[in-house]
């Protein structure tokens, strides 16, 4: 039966190495993990079993682009699959939910954040699920390169919704990350399937090039490969624009692609690239996830990648058709500070952590702590991702436990006259709807639901109200909107010492910062390696079966790279701190009534964004990013010495 589906639905005569073991484990009722290189067919490991499992397969995917690409493939094969995502209207999402409830879907794709949505959780609890699939599963691990705190909650969600099996998929997991993933989902060692990371058709090339010469060298290199599908990766959006413009001016047509562009423009560029109408994309890492173009011949890293894992993922987009493809790094240390600054900007200040803990204690013993992430991020001056990590750390320490998340505000617009809506019900239900209508605060067009008043006057439970609103929306009687996501935690341990815990958590973030900086330097060591690059890369991911010498990387060709140092900089001792940061000192004093911390000053001078800088409009102040070319740690030491 499986063989028949494989041939008839997917058009394959046999499974690739590794796929067979994973599919057998899933159909045998066991949880499994598939750790395959990019382009090795991980998706088929859930798509094929999904056709034979009795209930829904729920796929958690980190990016909209990944979902859209996989859905297009599934629809082309006649498989009933859908997604619920942020690009949809309420009507579209409701239609998908109705199909899932009716058992019409085999596969439903969502982001992990969707599981915090109160309405979605109400819905999913009513739908039987056979398999939970977690794409990019390395995001679960704090030791991974793209750690996403919300992923840590997935084992709880599995238990909560009674999902019997899990399938983890990733292309970039080191041995410690694999062990972490396996432990979190209790997967037997025999059902962790790794196929190796060596790709014989990829030529890994590292070429030392001074920053001032990179554009010239890129033009030369791509000029010799005219018409070949190519991706050029850069770190910053402005670089993508500049490099694409330069290539196009010099006769190598190229398009920029980055997260700062309108969604429609990005979609159009991606479609043209897939169709072969554009052959060269100059992109930040916003491009590539979900890109399954078989004939990409060249991947160039104009700037250093963020880590070995990112490098592996990005070069993995080349040569999926098995034909030889070149992966070139134009290597120097010019952009090293930019990479490190991303890391430093994610380390919360001690005062910010203490601010969060004080807010938590203010909720009272045995009470519930309600927070809106945006507001708490601004208040504590902690970026949202590290703030989520901080909350997860408090969960792991048993201090708080997530209860639920809800939208603080629900509002609706009548598509039917209120009396006509009321006339559709009788008895107690009519009384309930009448109360809902009567207590809603009506502006010109929209009515805001008053949950507190409904409960006080009519004992109407929040859950019942939301179910009723969803039903009205499904029927086309109202248009419904929800806003202000609020997360509710229980305070389990109110007796903690906030000063000591702040120090402990700050030390945790500092260790993570040091680990991420080391990760960048391990990558530099790979690029300067005297050993075969293919072998070094495979070994990093625990693959001992790669050849000791591949014969087709730059080292095997006798070209060991020595990365050129960045241009010399004026000594920091000659810089004038009051002159450089005077505008920030003044603005900070005005807003906060005190001088900024050394960390705050350092971030300002190195051009690192934090929530406070948005409020201060810091990017428009003289001195912002004045020292962005200097190593962050050196600027911090210099600032501390001046304070």
N, C-alpha and C positions, 0 to 999 in steps of 0.2 A: 504493500500500500504506500509506504514511504517512497519507494523507488518510483512508483507510478506518479506520485505528486511531484517528485524531483524532476522527472522528465516532462510531464504534461504541463505543469504550472510554471516551472522555472526554466525549463529547456536545458537541463544538465543531465548527463548520463551517469555521472558519479560524483560523490562528495569529495572535496579536497582533503588533504591530510589534516587531521584534527577535527574537522567538522563532524565526521562520523561518530567519534567518541562523545562529543558534546550533545549531538542530537539523540544518541542512544541513551545518555544519562537523563536528559529531560523527559524523553518518552518513557523511560523506566521509572519515572516518578521522583528523581533525585535532583537536588540543586547542583549547579555546575558553574564553572568559570571558564571563559574562552579568552586566552591571552595570545592573540595573533597579531602579526605586523599589520600596519595600515594596508588596506586593499586586499586582505587575504580571505575575505568572505565571512566576517563575524556575523553580519546581519542574517545570513541564511540560517544560522544556528538557532534563531528564534522564529524566523518566518516560516520555515518548513514545519517544525513541531506545532506551531500555532494552528495550522490547518487540521491537525489531528487531536488537539486537546479539546475537552468538552466545553470549556468556558472561555471567557475573554483572556487575552494576553495583554497585560498592561506594561507599556514600555516607557521608562523614564529616560529622557534624553536632555542634555544640557543646552542644546541650541536649536532655535527655530529652523535654521538652514538644514540641520541634520534631519529633522522631522520631515520637512518638505521634500527633501531629496528621496528619503525612504518611502514616503507616502506615494510619490509619483511612480516609483518602481512597483510598489504593491498594486496600485490601481492599474498599471499597465499589464499586470498578470491576472487581473480580475479578482483580486483578494479584497474582501470588505474590511477596509482599514480607515481610520480617521484620527484626527488630532484635536485637542482642545488647547488653544494657544492665544497669546496676547493680541495677535493680529485679527482675531475673529470678532464679529459683532456678538451681542448677547443672543440674538436669534440663531446665529450659526452654532454657537456653543450649545444652546438648548436643543437644537435639532440633533447634534451628535449625541448628547446625553440620552435623548429619547431612543435613538437607534441602539445604543448600548444596553439600555434597560430592556428593550424588546428582544435582545439576543441577536440582533442583526449584524453586529460587528465581531470580527475575529481578533482584531488588533486595535488598541487605542493608545496613542502616543501623547505624553504630557511632559511638562517640565517638573522638576522636583518641587519648585515653589507652588505649583498648583495644589499640592497636597496640604498646604496651609490654608487654602481657601475654604471657608465654612460651607458654602453652597456645594462645592465639589465633594467635600468629605461626606456630606449628607447623601449625595448622589451615589458615590462609589461604594458606600456601605451597603447599598441595596443591590449591587451587581456582583454575581459570583465570578471570581477570577481564578483561573488555573495557574497562571505563571506571571511573576513580576520580573521584567527584564530591566537591567540597569546598564545603560550605555555609558561609555567613558567612566567605567566604574572606579578607576583610580582616584576619582574625585572624592571617594569615601575616606581616603586615608590622609591623615595629617602629615604623613611622610611623603606623600605624592606631590606632584608639581602644580596641580590645579585644584588643590583642596577646596571643597565647597561645604561649609558647615552644615547646610541643610541636608546634605547627603548622609550625614551621621545619623539622621533620624529614620532612614529607610528601614533598618532592621525592626524598629518599633512599629512603623507603618505596616510592615509585612505581618507582624503578629496581630495588630489591631484589626486589620481587614481579613484575617484568616486566610492569607494566601499561602498555599502549601509549598510552593517551590520558587526559587530565585535563579536567574541566569545572569551572571556578571560578564560584561564585554569590555575589553580595553586593548589598546595596542601599545601602551607605554607604562608598564608596571615593572618596577625593579623587584628583586626578591623580598625585601622588607614590606613593600606595598602589597605584594601578592599574599604574604602571610597575614597581613592585617585584614585584607578583604575576606580571606578564607575564614578567619576567626570570627569576624563580625556576622557572617551568615552561616556558620557551622557547615561549611562545604567539605566533604571528604577529600583527602589529598588526591585520591585516584580520579576525582572528578574535576580537578584543576588541570586544564589541558593547555599546554604551551607548545607552540609549533616552531619556536626559534625566531630570531630577529634578523638573520643574515639575508640580504637580498642580492643575489649574484648579478643582477642586471643593473644595479646602481653603482655608478662610478663616483666615489666620495672624494672630492677635490677641495683642498684648502690652499688658497693663494694669498700670501702676505701682500697687502696693498696699502700704502699710506692714504689717509682720509682724502687728501686733496686730489689723489689720482683715481679714486674709485669710479667716478662717473665715466671718465675716459676709458678705463679698463672694461667696464660693463658694456659700453658701446661697442668696443672692439669684439668682445666675446660673443655678444648677441648678434652682432653684424655678421659673424661667420656662421650663424645658425638661423638665418632669415627664414621666416615662415614656420618655424618649429614652435609648438605650444609651450609657453614658458611662464613661470611665476617668479617674480623678484620680491623677496620679503624685506621689509624695512621696519624700523621700530616705531617711528612717529608719523602721524598723519601728514604733516607738512612735507616730510621727506618723500612720501608716496607721490604727492602732487608735483614736487620739484623734479624727481627722477623721471616720472612718466612724461612730463613736459619736455625735458631734455632729450629723452630717447626719441620722442615724436618729432622734435625739431631737426634731429640728425638723421631722420629717415627710417628709424625703427619704431613703427607705430605701437604705442602702448597706452593703456588706460589705468588710472589710479583707482584704488578701491580701499575704503577705510570706513570705520564706524561713524565718522562725522558726516558722511554723505547721506542724502535723503534715501529712505528705504527703496523707493521706486528706482532710483538711479543705480543703486547697488544690484537690485534684482535684474535690471536690464543688462548691466555689464556681465553679470554671471551667466545669463542666458546666451549672450553673444559669444562669450568665451567657450561655453559648452558646445555651441553650434559651429565653432571654428571661424566666426566672423571677426573676432579679436584673437590675436595669437599671443599677446604679452600683457600680463597684469602686473602692476607694481602695487603691492598690498601690505597692509599691516596684518597681524594674525587674525583680524576679523574675517579674512578670506581663507577658505580651504576646508573648514569643517563641512562635511556633507558633499564635497566636490568629488564626484566619482567619474572623472574624465580619464579614460584609459591611456591616451596617447600624449600625456605631458612629458616632454623630452628633457626639459631643463627646470631645475629649481635653484635659484641663486639667492644666497643670503647676502644682501648688500650691507646690512647691519648684522651684528651678532644676534643669534637667536637668544631666547630668554633662559634656556636650560638645555641639557642633553635630551630630555624628554620632548621638549618643543621641537628641537632640531630633528629628532627621529620622526615625529609626527608630520612635520612639514616636508621633509624629503620623501616621506612615504607616499606622497601624492604623485610622485614621478614614476613613470614606467610600469603602470599597473597592467599594461598589455604584455609585460614580460620582455619587451625590447630594451636594449641598452639606453640608459638615460644618465645625464650628468647632473650632479648636485654640487654646486660650487659655493664656497664661503669666501667672500672678499674680506679677509681677516685683518683687523688691527684692533687697537685698544681705545680708539677714539670714542666709541659709544658705550664704553664700559660703565661710565658714571650714570648714564641714563638708565641702564638696566638695574644698577644698584639702587638708584633713587626710587624706583618702583617698590623695592623691598623696604627701604627705610621709611617711606611714607605710610606703610601699613602697620608700623609699630606704634601702638597707642602710648601717649604720655601717661606717666604715673597719675597725674591729677585727673586725667580723663577717666581712667579706670576707677579712681576713687569716687568721681562724680556718679558713675553708673551704680556703684555699690551703695552710695548714700540714697540714691533714688529707690533702690530695691528695699532698703531698710525702712524707708518712709512709707512703704505699703502696709507695714504693721505685721505683728506676729500672726501666723496662721492665715494671713490674708492672701488675696490675689493681687499680683502685680501686673498692671496693664501698661503696655508701652506701644508707641508708634515709632518704628525704626528711624524714619526720617528725623523726627523731632529729637529723639535721644542721641542720634548721630551729631546733630547740630549742637545740642546742649553739652555733650561730652567732648566734642571736637575729635571724634573717632570716625574714620571712614566706615562705610556700611559693612564691607566684608570682614574686617577685623572685629567690628562690633558684634557681628553674628558669631564669629569664632569665640569671642569673650562670653557670650550667652551660652554657647555649647559647653565651654569649659566650666561654667557655673552649674550646668546640668550634670556634667560628668563628676563633679565634686559633691553632688547630692544636695546642693543648696537650693536650687530651683528645679521645677519640673514643668514642662510645657503642658498646658491644659487644652487650649484650643486657640484658634485665631478667628477673628470675625471682622467684618467691615463695620466701622463705627457708624457709618451713615448709609441708609438705604433710602432711595427716593424713586418715585415712579410718576409716569405721565399717563393719564387716562387715554386709551384709544377707543374707549366705549364710555358713554355717559355713566356717572356713578350709579344712578338709579337702575340703569339697564344691567350693570354688573351685579348690583344687589338682588335684582329680580331673578337671577340665575340660581339662587339658593333659598332653602326653606329651613324653618326650625332653628335649632341651635347654631347651625352653620351660618345662617343668615344673620343671626345676632352677632356672631364673631366678625363677619365681613363688615357689618354695619359699624361695629366698634373700631375696626381698622380704618375705615373711611372717616369716621367722625374724629378720631384722634390725630390723623395725619395733618401735619402743618402745611397748608397749601399756599404756595406762592402763585405767581401768574400762571405758570405751566406745570411746574413740578411740585409733588407732594412729598414731604419728608416724613418717614415713619418715626413715631415716638414710642419706642419699645418700653421705656420706663412707665409712661402714662398708661399704655395698654395693659401692662402687668398690674399696676396699682389699682386701676379701675375695673379691669375685666379678667384678671388672672390669666391673661393670654401669654403663653410661653413663647420665648423668642423663636425657638425651633419651629413651632407651628406657624408663626407669622411668616417666616422665611419660606417654608414649604408652600404656604398659600400664595405668596408673591410669585414664586417660581411657577406655580400652576397657572396663575393669571397670565404670566408672560408667555408660557407655552401655548395657551389658548388664544393669544393675540389680543387680550383685553387691555393690557397695560404695556408700557415700555419701562424696563427696570434698570436702575443703575446702582452700583455699590461703590463706596469710596472709603478712604482712610483705613487701610488695613491695620488692625489692632491685634497685638499678640498678648495672650493672657498666660501668665505663669503662676504656679503655686509656690509660695515661699516655704520650703520644707525645713530649713535650718536657719532660724533668725538670730542665733547666738554667735555668729562668726565675728571675728575682729576685722573691721573694714581696713584698718591700716596695714595689718599683717597680710591680709588676703590681697590687697592692692599690690604690695611688694611681690608676693608670690606670683600673681598673674603677670605683672610687669616682667619678672624674670623669665616666665614662660615665653612671652612674646619676644624678649631679647634673645633667648636661645633659638627661637624660630628664625629671627632675623639673621643671626650668625649662620644658621644652617642654610638659609637661602643664598646668602653671600658666598658661602663655600660651594654651593651648587653651581654658581656662575663660574667660579674659578676652576672647578673640576671640568667644566665645559672648555675653558681656555686650554687646560692641560691636554684635553683630547685633541684639540686642533693643532697643538704644538707637538703632538706625540711623534716618537721615532718608531713606534710599532704600527703595524697595519691598522688603518682607521676602521675598516669593516670589522676586524677582530676586536678592537677596543670597544667599539660601539655595542657589538653583540654581548661582550663580557659584562658591560655595565648593566645589561638587562638579564644577566644570569644565564646566557646562552653559551654553553661550553662547546657546542658542536660546529661553530663557524670555523673556516680554515684559518690557520695561523697567518697565512699570507694570501690575500685575495687576488693579488696580481693586477688589480685595476683601480686602486686608490692612489692618491698623490704620493703617499709614503712608499708604497710598493713600486711606484714609478721613479723613485729616487728623489722626490721633492719634499723634504721635511720643512715644515713652515716655522719660521721665527716671526712672531707677530710684532710689527713695528710699534714703538711706543707712541703715545699721542704727542702733539706738538708741546714744547715747553711752555709753562705758564709763569706769570709773574708771581713771586713768592707771596703767600698770604700775609706775611708780616708787613708787607708794603701796602696792604689794603687798608681802607679807613672804614671801620664798622659803623660809627655814627653817621657818616655820609651815605653809605650804602643802604642802611636800614632805618634812616631817620623818619621816613614817611610811615613805615610800619609802627615804629615806636610811638609816634604821635597818635595814629589811628587806634592802636591797641589801648593806649592810656585813655583815650576818649570813650571807647566802648566798654572796656572792662575795669577801668580805674586802677590799672596796674601795668607794669612793664611785661612784655612777652617773655616766656621762658627761653632758655638757650636753644632748646629743641625747636621751638616755634620760629625763632630767628633763623636757625639753620635751614629749616624747610623753606622759608621765604627766600633766602639767598640762593638755595639750590633749585628753586622753581618747582617745589613739590606741593601739590594741591591737598588741602585738608578742609573740612567743612567751615571752620572759622574764616578761612581766606575768601570763601564765597561771600560771607556776610560783610567782610571788610573791603570787598572788591580789590583784593590784593594784587591780582594780575595787572591791574591798571596803575599800580603804585610804582614810583621810581625805585629801582633796586631789586624788584622781583626777578629771580633767576639770574642775577648778576654774576653768581659764582657757580653756575650749573656745570661748567667744565671741570671743576675741581672735585676730587673725591669727597663724598659726604662726610665720612669719618674725620677727615682732616679739617673740613670747615667747622664741624661740631667742636672739635678740640680747640680750634682757634677762637670760636665764639665764646666757649666756656672760659678760656684764659682772659678774655676781655671783660667778662662780667664781674 
